[in-house]
Amino acid sequence: MSSQPDGAGRPSGGPLLISGAGSSAVATDELFALSARMRSIAASGEHWVDALATLGWLSGSDRLTGALEEARETAGLVAADASAIADALDRSAEGYGEMERRGVALQQALGGLLGWVGGFLAVGMLPALVWGAGLLAVDVVLAWFFVQGVNRLLGRPVDDPSEWLERNSGVLNSPQSVALVRMVVASVDDAAGGVVRLPYPLARALGDAGLDVLGVGSSAFGITVLGGLFGVVRETPVRVGQVGSDGSRLPTRTRRGALIGPTAGAAVAAPRGVAELLDRIPRADPDVPEPEPDLPQVRVERYGTEDDPQWVAYIGGTVSWEVAGSTEPWDLTSNVHAVAGTDSGSYRAVLDALEQAGVREGDRITAVGHSQGGLLAAQLVSDERYTGSGLVTAGAPLAQLAVPADVPTLQLEHSDDIVPALGGYGDADPSPEHLVARREYLANRTDPVDGLVPAHALDSYLETAAVVDSSAEPRLVALRERLADVTAGAGGGAAGTSAGPDSAASGTATWWRGERR
């Protein structure tokens, strides 16, 4: 997949940090690119040292031999200096990575201890805590209404709570708040150990930091069990049908009542970069009125040949935050079940859409998803029914989900996006095929942004994807090429080449929508 020129201007936001790929180093993409460039210069210098030594040996002139020897020594100095600079840059990246790991370990230890102590004390203090929290909530609500009443008497505009939250969302969208949320989520297992009076070392051994018996996934599973008793976060059957790209319903039967199979897909060119992959993800729009129009949640593209197809599944994010009574599978219920590792309605809808689109067991599939869609995409490439050939996620809580080591993976995160933090902390990923690219989206930003959590929006991740596409960092370049190879060869040329749209591989796209029954 082609990248933009190095000189292309970058959008607002913090620098792009690269981690993973089986390395403990963490640094900006520019630093890694510079280190690789220095290594290339060092290798070129060493080549010239050998070449000039050979020319000097072949030369019959003492004067020419002396000049060649001087040039050889200069080339050796250049090679040594370039290698030393590259070593220094690599040590810097390793040092930053070590400092970051120690910081995360400290957060985990502190969060675990506080969670255990809080759970241990909460048993005896629970009535007082509930009473105090209730009084505080009532006081806050009364104070807000009092302030709004004064504003009305003085002729001032009355605040809308949602607008007030949006105007004062800076604390929610800071990297520090996101880190705190991650720490709180990860300490739930320790709090549970404290509630049942487990010794702290045993609670830690059974939690995320140990055997993961009481981890984030187990906590989510407990929520599904407890919620089911009260009729919430309860899974239901899901039905899936093919729709148009705009969500328009397609006929399923002829005038005589005969069933109509899937409609032939629309012709599409292969995606040319990470940004274009994300741009094809169906948009989640909770403000769209029901029942019409119903937007698709899944887009399926087919490339390759009849005997050797290659599929790309694009999966949208959460649409509804309801926990009961919703007809939308991309809801909070599916979120909880997906984190718990149980059968979520949205994942069953994805599988049904793939089956109707023609995907067979063993077929190669690349999955792309945003938010909940990223979680489902990771589950899809891990599904033994298919052969995972690539994964790209944006803003997904993947920390507790292990992706197969041989699947090329690019995980985009914003350090000021609270959603990835809901997955807690993840273990170090030793796979050289897995890369994490993250940055602070709101840093140094002067242009206005909308929404309560603007760093989580798909459009925000599209900006970061454009930064990824323009990066010369060697591992990002290699991963873009791996993703381009997925759809190469199906049309007039290799997908992702820069020879123009006619050279790109061609395929077909279909859109699908699931509904709860």
Kinemage of the C-alpha trace (Angstrom):
@kinemage 1
@onewidth
@group {chain A} dominant
@subgroup {mainchain}
@vectorlist {calphas} color= white
{ca met a 1} P 0.000 0.000 0.000
{ca ser a 2} L 1.542 3.217 -1.094
{ca ser a 3} L 2.589 5.868 1.376
{ca gln a 4} L 2.673 9.586 1.048
{ca pro a 5} L 5.940 11.422 0.446
{ca asp a 6} L 8.110 12.044 3.479
{ca gly a 7} L 7.629 15.737 3.136
{ca ala a 8} L 3.840 15.600 3.341
{ca gly a 9} L 2.459 17.722 6.148
{ca arg a 10} L 1.048 15.891 9.126
{ca pro a 11} L -2.251 16.736 10.818
{ca ser a 12} L -2.500 18.033 14.354
{ca gly a 13} L -1.899 15.655 17.230
{ca gly a 14} L 1.008 14.103 19.064
{ca pro a 15} L 3.837 12.091 17.511
{ca leu a 16} L 3.202 8.542 16.352
{ca leu a 17} L 4.671 6.007 18.800
{ca ile a 18} L 5.468 2.506 17.556
{ca ser a 19} L 5.711 -0.586 19.749
{ca gly a 20} L 5.406 -4.332 19.386
{ca ala a 21} L 6.805 -6.445 16.542
{ca gly a 22} L 8.554 -8.646 19.098
{ca ser a 23} L 10.697 -5.749 20.334
{ca ser a 24} L 10.807 -4.054 23.729
{ca ala a 25} L 11.698 -0.715 22.120
{ca val a 26} L 9.142 2.109 22.019
{ca ala a 27} L 9.746 5.343 20.113
{ca thr a 28} L 8.371 7.642 17.454
{ca asp a 29} L 8.161 6.399 13.904
{ca glu a 30} L 10.621 9.129 12.854
{ca leu a 31} L 13.239 7.816 15.296
{ca phe a 32} L 12.885 4.243 14.065
{ca ala a 33} L 13.013 5.442 10.448
{ca leu a 34} L 16.170 7.464 11.183
{ca ser a 35} L 17.796 4.479 12.872
{ca ala a 36} L 17.050 2.302 9.828
{ca arg a 37} L 18.463 4.992 7.552
{ca met a 38} L 21.660 5.120 9.610
{ca arg a 39} L 21.959 1.331 9.393
{ca ser a 40} L 21.592 1.564 5.623
{ca ile a 41} L 24.302 4.238 5.435
{ca ala a 42} L 26.581 2.117 7.630
{ca ala a 43} L 26.050 -0.917 5.379
{ca ser a 44} L 26.735 1.197 2.288
{ca gly a 45} L 29.896 2.591 3.890
{ca glu a 46} L 31.154 -0.913 4.700
{ca his a 47} L 30.444 -1.944 1.111
{ca trp a 48} L 32.567 0.938 -0.154
{ca val a 49} L 35.347 0.040 2.271
{ca asp a 50} L 35.565 -3.417 0.703
{ca ala a 51} L 35.182 -2.094 -2.851
{ca leu a 52} L 37.866 0.575 -2.438
{ca ala a 53} L 40.237 -1.946 -0.836
{ca thr a 54} L 39.818 -4.179 -3.897
{ca leu a 55} L 40.414 -1.251 -6.285
{ca gly a 56} L 43.534 -0.289 -4.354
{ca trp a 57} L 44.875 -3.810 -4.590
{ca leu a 58} L 44.227 -3.866 -8.354
{ca ser a 59} L 45.713 -0.408 -8.922
{ca gly a 60} L 49.225 -0.269 -10.312
{ca ser a 61} L 49.836 3.370 -9.346
{ca asp a 62} L 51.136 4.311 -5.911
{ca arg a 63} L 49.467 7.717 -6.184
{ca leu a 64} L 46.100 6.176 -7.077
{ca thr a 65} L 46.516 3.555 -4.365
{ca gly a 66} L 47.084 6.292 -1.787
{ca ala a 67} L 43.964 8.198 -2.878
{ca leu a 68} L 41.906 5.031 -2.779
{ca glu a 69} L 43.227 4.192 0.684
{ca glu a 70} L 42.290 7.662 1.920
{ca ala a 71} L 38.798 7.273 0.462
{ca arg a 72} L 38.514 3.830 2.076
{ca glu a 73} L 39.389 5.263 5.494
{ca thr a 74} L 36.771 8.008 5.024
{ca ala a 75} L 34.131 5.456 4.071
{ca gly a 76} L 35.064 3.454 7.176
{ca leu a 77} L 34.631 6.534 9.382
{ca val a 78} L 31.223 7.237 7.814
{ca ala a 79} L 30.156 3.627 8.385
{ca ala a 80} L 31.355 3.670 11.996
{ca asp a 81} L 29.688 7.010 12.771
{ca ala a 82} L 26.398 5.954 11.170
{ca ser a 83} L 26.447 2.669 13.087
{ca ala a 84} L 27.165 4.491 16.352
{ca ile a 85} L 24.278 6.898 15.751
{ca ala a 86} L 21.949 3.981 14.999
{ca asp a 87} L 23.077 2.211 18.190
{ca ala a 88} L 22.406 5.356 20.216
{ca leu a 89} L 18.930 5.737 18.695
{ca asp a 90} L 18.142 2.083 19.423
{ca arg a 91} L 19.328 2.451 23.024
{ca ser a 92} L 17.096 5.498 23.364
{ca ala a 93} L 14.088 3.512 22.132
{ca glu a 94} L 14.916 0.623 24.454
{ca gly a 95} L 15.277 3.025 27.382
{ca tyr a 96} L 11.938 4.662 26.677
{ca gly a 97} L 10.303 1.252 26.362
{ca glu a 98} L 11.784 0.111 29.666
{ca met a 99} L 10.629 3.286 31.396
{ca glu a 100} L 7.126 2.812 29.990
{ca arg a 101} L 6.990 -0.827 31.114
{ca arg a 102} L 8.051 0.107 34.621
{ca gly a 103} L 5.396 2.807 34.735
{ca val a 104} L 2.718 0.342 33.649
{ca ala a 105} L 3.937 -2.243 36.173
{ca leu a 106} L 3.745 0.387 38.929
{ca gln a 107} L 0.207 1.337 37.874
{ca gln a 108} L -0.823 -2.328 37.896
{ca ala a 109} L 0.670 -2.957 41.323
{ca leu a 110} L -0.820 0.215 42.829
{ca gly a 111} L -4.222 -0.372 41.232
{ca gly a 112} L -4.246 -3.994 42.372
{ca leu a 113} L -3.401 -3.087 45.956
{ca leu a 114} L -5.971 -0.288 46.130
{ca gly a 115} L -8.601 -2.511 44.511
{ca trp a 116} L -7.979 -5.326 46.992
{ca val a 117} L -8.044 -2.966 49.984
{ca gly a 118} L -11.218 -1.318 48.669
{ca gly a 119} L -12.913 -4.672 48.155
{ca phe a 120} L -11.790 -5.894 51.578
{ca leu a 121} L -13.152 -2.813 53.345
{ca ala a 122} L -16.282 -2.470 51.221
{ca val a 123} L -17.968 -5.507 52.773
{ca gly a 124} L -18.332 -3.873 56.173
{ca met a 125} L -18.673 -0.326 54.851
{ca leu a 126} L -21.006 -1.045 51.922
{ca pro a 127} L -24.216 0.316 53.533
{ca ala a 128} L -22.449 3.528 54.540
{ca leu a 129} L -20.849 3.883 51.114
{ca val a 130} L -24.169 3.393 49.303
{ca trp a 131} L -25.892 5.875 51.616
{ca gly a 132} L -23.107 8.447 51.157
{ca ala a 133} L -23.026 8.042 47.387
{ca gly a 134} L -26.801 8.448 47.229
{ca leu a 135} L -26.710 11.650 49.282
{ca leu a 136} L -23.882 13.025 47.145
{ca ala a 137} L -25.791 12.271 43.930
{ca val a 138} L -28.902 14.010 45.280
{ca asp a 139} L -26.852 17.044 46.353
{ca val a 140} L -25.243 17.308 42.905
{ca val a 141} L -28.597 17.116 41.113
{ca leu a 142} L -30.197 19.693 43.449
{ca ala a 143} L -27.217 22.030 43.019
{ca trp a 144} L -27.445 21.787 39.226
{ca phe a 145} L -31.167 22.590 39.239
{ca phe a 146} L -30.579 25.505 41.618
{ca val a 147} L -27.923 26.999 39.310
{ca gln a 148} L -30.192 26.579 36.282
{ca gly a 149} L -33.064 28.239 38.170
{ca val a 150} L -30.873 31.227 38.967
{ca asn a 151} L -29.805 31.434 35.320
{ca arg a 152} L -33.452 31.426 34.216
{ca leu a 153} L -34.370 34.212 36.693
{ca leu a 154} L -31.444 36.330 35.477
{ca gly a 155} L -32.315 35.745 31.825
{ca arg a 156} L -29.239 33.642 31.149
{ca pro a 157} L -29.331 30.550 28.917
{ca val a 158} L -30.070 27.290 30.695
{ca asp a 159} L -27.366 24.656 30.321
{ca asp a 160} L -28.074 21.421 28.510
{ca pro a 161} L -26.379 18.599 30.523
{ca ser a 162} L -25.002 16.911 27.394
{ca glu a 163} L -23.619 20.206 26.080
{ca trp a 164} L -22.090 20.952 29.479
{ca leu a 165} L -20.402 17.548 29.522
{ca glu a 166} L -19.088 18.128 25.994
{ca arg a 167} L -17.704 21.567 26.894
{ca asn a 168} L -16.044 20.199 30.016
{ca ser a 169} L -14.842 16.889 28.616
{ca gly a 170} L -11.151 17.792 28.837
{ca val a 171} L -10.599 15.750 31.973
{ca leu a 172} L -12.289 12.705 30.456
{ca asn a 173} L -10.122 12.943 27.327
{ca ser a 174} L -6.720 13.379 28.974
{ca pro a 175} L -4.125 10.571 28.771
{ca gln a 176} L -3.933 10.640 32.570
{ca ser a 177} L -7.666 9.957 32.908
{ca val a 178} L -7.435 7.169 30.336
{ca ala a 179} L -4.550 5.604 32.290
{ca leu a 180} L -6.629 5.864 35.481
{ca val a 181} L -9.588 4.131 33.826
{ca arg a 182} L -7.287 1.344 32.604
{ca met a 183} L -5.934 0.923 36.132
{ca val a 184} L -9.436 0.826 37.635
{ca val a 185} L -10.658 -1.732 35.070
{ca ala a 186} L -7.622 -3.933 35.661
{ca ser a 187} L -8.085 -3.790 39.458
{ca val a 188} L -11.637 -5.195 39.407
{ca asp a 189} L -10.253 -8.711 39.858
{ca asp a 190} L -8.249 -7.618 42.896
{ca ala a 191} L -11.317 -5.912 44.351
{ca ala a 192} L -13.269 -9.151 43.910
{ca gly a 193} L -10.514 -11.011 45.749
{ca gly a 194} L -10.740 -8.510 48.593
{ca val a 195} L -14.534 -8.864 48.817
{ca val a 196} L -14.284 -12.648 49.291
{ca arg a 197} L -11.393 -12.150 51.732
{ca leu a 198} L -8.709 -13.827 49.616
{ca pro a 199} L -5.157 -13.044 50.774
{ca tyr a 200} L -3.677 -10.331 48.558
{ca pro a 201} L -0.916 -12.541 47.021
{ca leu a 202} L -3.541 -15.172 46.115
{ca ala a 203} L -5.876 -12.535 44.643
{ca arg a 204} L -3.002 -11.253 42.491
{ca ala a 205} L -2.101 -14.780 41.387
{ca leu a 206} L -5.683 -15.436 40.264
{ca gly a 207} L -6.120 -12.060 38.528
{ca asp a 208} L -4.858 -10.464 35.308
{ca ala a 209} L -1.292 -10.416 36.597
{ca gly a 210} L -1.348 -14.191 37.176
{ca leu a 211} L -3.631 -16.997 36.021
{ca asp a 212} L -6.340 -14.593 34.788
{ca val a 213} L -9.067 -16.526 36.607
{ca leu a 214} L -10.525 -13.284 37.974
{ca gly a 215} L -9.503 -11.009 35.080
{ca val a 216} L -11.402 -8.521 32.925
{ca gly a 217} L -12.967 -11.300 30.862
{ca ser a 218} L -14.154 -13.126 33.992
{ca ser a 219} L -15.588 -9.899 35.378
{ca ala a 220} L -17.490 -9.304 32.127
{ca phe a 221} L -18.778 -12.887 32.258
{ca gly a 222} L -20.011 -12.266 35.790
{ca ile a 223} L -21.869 -9.197 34.542
{ca thr a 224} L -23.610 -11.269 31.863
{ca val a 225} L -24.703 -13.852 34.443
{ca leu a 226} L -25.854 -11.290 36.997
{ca gly a 227} L -27.480 -9.068 34.373
{ca gly a 228} L -29.333 -12.013 32.902
{ca leu a 229} L -31.122 -12.488 36.208
{ca phe a 230} L -32.564 -8.987 35.826
{ca gly a 231} L -33.278 -9.218 32.105
{ca val a 232} L -30.399 -7.028 30.922
{ca val a 233} L -27.244 -7.744 28.849
{ca arg a 234} L -29.055 -10.905 27.770
{ca glu a 235} L -28.265 -12.260 24.304
{ca thr a 236} L -31.008 -12.944 21.770
{ca pro a 237} L -31.234 -14.588 18.322
{ca val a 238} L -30.022 -12.432 15.425
{ca arg a 239} L -31.039 -12.389 11.771
{ca val a 240} L -28.922 -10.963 8.968
{ca gly a 241} L -29.888 -9.689 5.548
{ca gln a 242} L -28.123 -8.090 2.628
{ca val a 243} L -28.679 -4.348 2.184
{ca gly a 244} L -27.435 -1.611 -0.109
{ca ser a 245} L -24.438 0.528 0.771
{ca asp a 246} L -26.847 3.160 2.100
{ca gly a 247} L -28.764 0.634 4.175
{ca ser a 248} L -31.637 0.296 1.685
{ca arg a 249} L -33.320 -3.083 1.865
{ca leu a 250} L -32.908 -5.476 -1.053
{ca pro a 251} L -35.688 -7.831 -2.226
{ca thr a 252} L -35.505 -11.324 -0.756
{ca arg a 253} L -38.272 -12.952 -2.817
{ca thr a 254} L -39.591 -12.792 -6.365
{ca arg a 255} L -43.158 -11.751 -7.130
{ca arg a 256} L -44.086 -15.429 -7.097
{ca gly a 257} L -42.570 -15.890 -3.637
{ca ala a 258} L -39.368 -17.677 -4.619
{ca leu a 259} L -36.332 -16.914 -2.485
{ca ile a 260} L -33.681 -14.669 -4.033
{ca gly a 261} L -30.054 -15.393 -3.248
{ca pro a 262} L -27.457 -12.738 -2.382
{ca thr a 263} L -27.289 -9.880 -4.880
{ca ala a 264} L -24.078 -9.590 -6.878
{ca gly a 265} L -21.680 -7.201 -5.221
{ca ala a 266} L -20.580 -3.806 -6.472
{ca ala a 267} L -17.225 -3.622 -8.244
{ca val a 268} L -14.498 -2.027 -6.103
{ca ala a 269} L -10.774 -1.395 -6.359
{ca ala a 270} L -8.498 -2.805 -3.704
{ca pro a 271} L -7.780 -0.482 -0.755
{ca arg a 272} L -4.589 1.550 -1.047
{ca gly a 273} L -3.455 2.136 2.486
{ca val a 274} L -4.531 1.914 6.102
{ca ala a 275} L -6.629 5.076 5.845
{ca glu a 276} L -8.647 3.624 2.976
{ca leu a 277} L -9.158 0.398 4.922
{ca leu a 278} L -10.624 2.355 7.839
{ca asp a 279} L -12.671 4.562 5.524
{ca arg a 280} L -14.550 1.485 4.265
{ca ile a 281} L -15.739 0.522 7.769
{ca pro a 282} L -19.529 1.015 8.043
{ca arg a 283} L -20.328 4.080 10.129
{ca ala a 284} L -22.039 3.686 13.468
{ca asp a 285} L -24.699 6.372 13.758
{ca pro a 286} L -26.864 6.091 16.904
{ca asp a 287} L -28.756 9.258 15.929
{ca val a 288} L -30.340 7.675 12.848
{ca pro a 289} L -34.092 7.284 13.473
{ca glu a 290} L -35.616 3.839 13.482
{ca pro a 291} L -36.803 1.879 11.648
{ca glu a 292} L -35.594 3.650 8.477
{ca pro a 293} L -32.959 3.974 7.271
{ca asp a 294} L -31.111 0.988 8.747
{ca leu a 295} L -27.394 1.330 8.162
{ca pro a 296} L -25.220 -1.721 7.423
{ca gln a 297} L -22.823 -2.865 10.136
{ca val a 298} L -20.688 -5.181 7.985
{ca arg a 299} L -19.066 -4.756 4.585
{ca val a 300} L -17.569 -7.810 2.842
{ca glu a 301} L -15.182 -7.604 -0.115
{ca arg a 302} L -14.057 -10.501 -2.252
{ca tyr a 303} L -10.825 -10.668 -4.241
{ca gly a 304} L -8.851 -13.457 -5.865
{ca thr a 305} L -10.209 -16.326 -7.898
{ca glu a 306} L -13.113 -18.731 -7.478
{ca asp a 307} L -10.726 -21.457 -6.313
{ca asp a 308} L -8.605 -19.182 -4.146
{ca pro a 309} L -10.719 -16.293 -2.819
{ca gln a 310} L -9.427 -13.626 -0.454
{ca trp a 311} L -11.978 -11.838 1.718
{ca val a 312} L -11.876 -8.552 3.595
{ca ala a 313} L -14.459 -7.939 6.333
{ca tyr a 314} L -15.067 -4.391 7.568
{ca ile a 315} L -16.940 -4.252 10.893
{ca gly a 316} L -18.489 -1.134 12.403
{ca gly a 317} L -18.492 0.028 16.018
{ca thr a 318} L -21.154 0.216 18.702
{ca val a 319} L -24.462 1.723 17.539
{ca ser a 320} L -26.680 1.421 20.619
{ca trp a 321} L -25.839 1.686 24.321
{ca glu a 322} L -29.015 -0.034 25.435
{ca val a 323} L -28.751 -3.118 27.655
{ca ala a 324} L -32.267 -4.483 27.037
{ca gly a 325} L -35.048 -4.251 24.474
{ca ser a 326} L -32.893 -3.093 21.560
{ca thr a 327} L -33.188 -4.520 18.057
{ca glu a 328} L -29.578 -3.489 17.363
{ca pro a 329} L -26.939 -6.272 17.784
{ca trp a 330} L -24.128 -3.702 17.929
{ca asp a 331} L -25.154 -2.686 21.449
{ca leu a 332} L -23.776 -2.693 24.974
{ca thr a 333} L -24.970 -6.267 25.461
{ca ser a 334} L -22.723 -7.473 22.641
{ca asn a 335} L -19.865 -5.373 24.010
{ca val a 336} L -20.019 -7.116 27.382
{ca his a 337} L -20.405 -10.591 25.872
{ca ala a 338} L -17.519 -9.986 23.447
{ca val a 339} L -15.180 -8.949 26.285
{ca ala a 340} L -16.384 -11.951 28.304
{ca gly a 341} L -15.449 -14.234 25.406
{ca thr a 342} L -18.980 -15.580 25.059
{ca asp a 343} L -21.220 -15.687 21.997
{ca ser a 344} L -22.190 -12.073 21.268
{ca gly a 345} L -25.058 -11.148 18.965
{ca ser a 346} L -22.860 -8.892 16.864
{ca tyr a 347} L -20.284 -11.648 16.272
{ca arg a 348} L -22.990 -14.122 15.279
{ca ala a 349} L -24.253 -11.491 12.841
{ca val a 350} L -20.759 -11.157 11.346
{ca leu a 351} L -20.474 -14.930 10.886
{ca asp a 352} L -23.920 -15.088 9.276
{ca ala a 353} L -23.057 -12.219 6.912
{ca leu a 354} L -19.841 -13.955 5.866
{ca glu a 355} L -21.655 -17.219 5.224
{ca gln a 356} L -24.305 -15.537 3.077
{ca ala a 357} L -21.581 -13.624 1.198
{ca gly a 358} L -20.009 -16.957 0.238
{ca val a 359} L -17.138 -17.334 2.695
{ca arg a 360} L -16.290 -20.977 3.292
{ca glu a 361} L -14.378 -22.676 6.065
{ca gly a 362} L -10.642 -22.380 5.528
{ca asp a 363} L -10.916 -19.266 3.327
{ca arg a 364} L -8.399 -16.480 3.877
{ca ile a 365} L -9.847 -13.393 5.514
{ca thr a 366} L -8.552 -9.999 6.568
{ca ala a 367} L -10.594 -8.186 9.210
{ca val a 368} L -10.811 -4.427 9.780
{ca gly a 369} L -12.809 -2.888 12.610
{ca his a 370} L -13.382 0.187 14.756
{ca ser a 371} L -14.273 0.081 18.471
{ca gln a 372} L -16.507 -2.967 19.078
{ca gly a 373} L -15.889 -3.846 15.434
{ca gly a 374} L -12.159 -4.088 16.168
{ca leu a 375} L -12.858 -6.544 18.973
{ca leu a 376} L -15.008 -8.631 16.612
{ca ala a 377} L -12.341 -8.402 13.892
{ca ala a 378} L -9.735 -9.807 16.299
{ca gln a 379} L -12.108 -12.638 17.197
{ca leu a 380} L -12.669 -13.318 13.492
{ca val a 381} L -8.996 -13.779 12.556
{ca ser a 382} L -8.639 -15.986 15.659
{ca asp a 383} L -11.572 -18.176 14.610
{ca glu a 384} L -10.383 -21.655 13.627
{ca arg a 385} L -13.015 -21.826 10.889
{ca tyr a 386} L -11.054 -19.319 8.778
{ca thr a 387} L -7.474 -18.541 7.840
{ca gly a 388} L -6.609 -15.108 9.223
{ca ser a 389} L -4.434 -13.164 6.789
{ca gly a 390} L -4.496 -9.669 8.321
{ca leu a 391} L -5.994 -7.517 11.066
{ca val a 392} L -6.362 -3.738 11.393
{ca thr a 393} L -8.168 -2.254 14.395
{ca ala a 394} L -8.830 1.289 15.606
{ca gly a 395} L -9.834 2.204 19.152
{ca ala a 396} L -10.608 -1.378 20.190
{ca pro a 397} L -10.236 -2.832 23.737
{ca leu a 398} L -8.002 -5.727 22.694
{ca ala a 399} L -5.677 -6.017 25.702
{ca gln a 400} L -7.171 -9.307 26.914
{ca leu a 401} L -7.519 -10.947 23.493
{ca ala a 402} L -4.677 -12.996 22.014
{ca val a 403} L -4.375 -12.699 18.231
{ca pro a 404} L -2.583 -15.561 16.407
{ca ala a 405} L 1.117 -14.779 16.170
{ca asp a 406} L 1.287 -15.336 12.400
{ca val a 407} L -1.487 -12.852 11.517
{ca pro a 408} L -0.095 -9.441 10.393
{ca thr a 409} L -1.716 -7.006 12.806
{ca leu a 410} L -1.829 -3.228 13.098
{ca gln a 411} L -3.519 -1.843 16.196
{ca leu a 412} L -4.240 1.901 16.214
{ca glu a 413} L -4.823 3.572 19.583
{ca his a 414} L -5.137 7.104 20.889
{ca ser a 415} L -3.688 7.636 24.337
{ca asp a 416} L -6.591 10.034 25.038
{ca asp a 417} L -9.259 7.528 23.889
{ca ile a 418} L -10.967 5.925 26.883
{ca val a 419} L -12.390 2.910 24.991
{ca pro a 420} L -9.146 0.880 24.529
{ca ala a 421} L -8.515 1.369 28.269
{ca leu a 422} L -11.666 -0.658 29.003
{ca gly a 423} L -9.692 -3.768 28.075
{ca gly a 424} L -7.268 -3.252 30.959
{ca tyr a 425} L -3.598 -4.162 30.590
{ca gly a 426} L -2.294 -6.703 28.116
{ca asp a 427} L 0.713 -8.996 28.284
{ca ala a 428} L 3.808 -8.274 26.198
{ca asp a 429} L 3.210 -9.528 22.647
{ca pro a 430} L 6.265 -11.434 21.348
{ca ser a 431} L 5.010 -11.735 17.765
{ca pro a 432} L 7.098 -9.884 15.142
{ca glu a 433} L 3.893 -9.623 13.051
{ca his a 434} L 2.001 -7.452 15.558
{ca leu a 435} L 2.446 -3.675 15.643
{ca val a 436} L 0.819 -1.034 17.828
{ca ala a 437} L 0.765 2.573 16.583
{ca arg a 438} L -0.535 5.145 19.034
{ca arg a 439} L -0.527 8.877 19.590
{ca glu a 440} L -2.334 11.554 21.553
{ca tyr a 441} L -5.020 12.752 19.178
{ca leu a 442} L -5.912 16.045 20.919
{ca ala a 443} L -2.327 17.169 21.566
{ca asn a 444} L -1.334 20.517 20.009
{ca arg a 445} L -4.728 20.724 18.324
{ca thr a 446} L -6.108 24.175 17.560
{ca asp a 447} L -9.007 23.170 15.305
{ca pro a 448} L -12.340 22.540 17.094
{ca val a 449} L -13.448 18.972 17.774
{ca asp a 450} L -16.959 17.660 18.422
{ca gly a 451} L -18.287 14.935 20.663
{ca leu a 452} L -17.877 13.785 24.233
{ca val a 453} L -14.945 11.484 23.334
{ca pro a 454} L -13.577 12.961 20.080
{ca ala a 455} L -10.420 10.848 20.182
{ca his a 456} L -12.563 7.722 19.727
{ca ala a 457} L -14.380 8.826 16.573
{ca leu a 458} L -13.659 6.920 13.376
{ca asp a 459} L -12.781 10.193 11.621
{ca ser a 460} L -10.138 10.804 14.306
{ca tyr a 461} L -8.560 7.442 13.597
{ca leu a 462} L -8.664 8.181 9.882
{ca glu a 463} L -6.291 11.089 10.585
{ca thr a 464} L -3.942 8.768 12.461
{ca ala a 465} L -4.180 6.200 9.652
{ca ala a 466} L -3.046 8.907 7.227
{ca val a 467} L -0.006 9.474 9.461
{ca val a 468} L 0.678 5.731 9.370
{ca asp a 469} L 0.425 5.704 5.561
{ca ser a 470} L 2.931 8.555 5.276
{ca ser a 471} L 5.429 7.014 7.701
{ca ala a 472} L 8.766 5.661 6.500
{ca glu a 473} L 9.213 3.491 9.608
{ca pro a 474} L 10.458 0.162 8.192
{ca arg a 475} L 8.037 -2.086 10.105
{ca leu a 476} L 5.050 0.034 9.114
{ca val a 477} L 6.215 -0.014 5.496
{ca ala a 478} L 6.575 -3.808 5.622
{ca leu a 479} L 3.147 -4.234 7.220
{ca arg a 480} L 1.496 -2.011 4.619
{ca glu a 481} L 3.065 -4.171 1.934
{ca arg a 482} L 1.825 -7.344 3.657
{ca leu a 483} L -1.699 -5.960 3.786
{ca ala a 484} L -1.466 -4.934 0.120
{ca asp a 485} L -0.394 -8.464 -0.835
{ca val a 486} L -3.697 -9.721 0.542
{ca thr a 487} L -5.634 -8.405 -2.454
{ca ala a 488} L -2.833 -8.358 -5.034
{ca gly a 489} L -3.113 -10.190 -8.312
{ca ala a 490} L -6.897 -10.269 -8.662
{ca gly a 491} L -7.063 -7.539 -11.275
{ca gly a 492} L -4.788 -5.758 -13.687
{ca gly a 493} L -1.900 -5.463 -11.247
{ca ala a 494} L -0.794 -5.531 -7.654
{ca ala a 495} L -3.007 -3.711 -5.205
{ca gly a 496} L -1.380 -0.741 -3.618
{ca thr a 497} L 1.017 0.123 -6.436
{ca ser a 498} L 1.267 3.739 -7.468
{ca ala a 499} L 0.638 3.214 -11.187
{ca gly a 500} L -2.914 4.517 -10.946
{ca pro a 501} L -6.328 3.065 -10.265
{ca asp a 502} L -6.339 0.851 -13.331
{ca ser a 503} L -3.404 -1.108 -11.902
{ca ala a 504} L -5.179 -1.988 -8.665
{ca ala a 505} L -6.721 -5.369 -8.015
{ca ser a 506} L -10.479 -5.382 -8.431
{ca gly a 507} L -13.085 -7.131 -6.327
{ca thr a 508} L -16.736 -6.989 -5.300
{ca ala a 509} L -18.339 -5.509 -2.174
{ca thr a 510} L -21.564 -6.387 -0.387
{ca trp a 511} L -23.178 -4.815 2.686
{ca trp a 512} L -25.035 -6.584 5.484
{ca arg a 513} L -27.238 -5.653 8.409
{ca gly a 514} L -28.119 -7.705 11.475
{ca glu a 515} L -31.138 -7.278 13.748
{ca arg a 516} L -32.118 -8.838 17.035
{ca arg a 517} L -35.287 -10.906 17.009
